[in-house]
């Protein structure tokens, strides 16, 4: 294995991780920003107000994106296992 191969392999794994986490992170960002704007407009400065809506929104996003996430993970793992002899040799 060359250093370029190892770096490329690690890069591909990190890209897959970021791609899979993107839906939940995006929903959390939008909900958090919306609640922050609402808190600023109403001057309600309760710190715990953001947690429950964020948790619920991220959970719903996970339920909706789960089939897509599993498809991406299965495809990545299948390609990894099929090419394993090429990586070792």
N, C-alpha and C positions, 0 to 999 in steps of 0.2 A: 504494500500500500504506500502510495506516495503522499507527501504532506498535502498536496493539492486535492487529492481524493478525500482525505480525512476532513479538510476544511469544507469542501463541497458537500460532503455527507452531513456534517454538523449544520451547515447553512440550510440545507434542505429540511432537516428536522426542526430547526428553529422557525423557519418559514411556515411549516405545517402547524406548529404549535400556535403561532400568532394568528394564522388563518382560522383555526378552529375556535380560538378564544374571542375572535372579533365580534361575533353577534352579541355575546353577553356583555362584553366591555362597552360596546356601542350603546346598548340599551341602558346600561348603568350610567353612562355619561349623560345621555339625554334626560333620563329621569332625575338624576342628581342636579343637573343644570336647571331643569324646570322647577324643581322644588326650591332650589336656591333663589331663583328669580321670584317665586311666590313668597318665600320668606322675606326677601328684601322689600317686596311691595307691601306686604301686610305687617312688617316689622315684628313678626313672630320669630324669635331667636331660640327655638327649642332644638337642641342638637340631635335628639333622638327621633325627630320627625322625619328625617331622610332615610333612616334604616329600613323600616317596614316597606315603604313603597319600592325602594331599590331592590330589596330581597325578593319581593313578589314579582317585580318586573323582570328581574334576571331569571327567576325560576320559570316564568312563562316563556321567556326567550329561549331558555334551554329546552323546554318541552317542544317548542315549535322547530328549533334548529337541530334537534337531536337526530332525526333521520339523515340529514345532510352531513352532520358531524360524523356519524357512524359510517356513512358511505366514504367520506374522505379518509377516515382512519383505516377502514378495511382495504381500500385501494392502496394506500401508502404501505401498509403492512404486507399485503400480497406482493407488491413489487419488490419490497425489501427481501422477503423470503425467497421469491423466485430468483432474484439476482445474487443471493448469498454465495453460491459457488463462484461467481465472478469476482466477488469481493475478497474471498479467501485466497483464491489462486493467484 
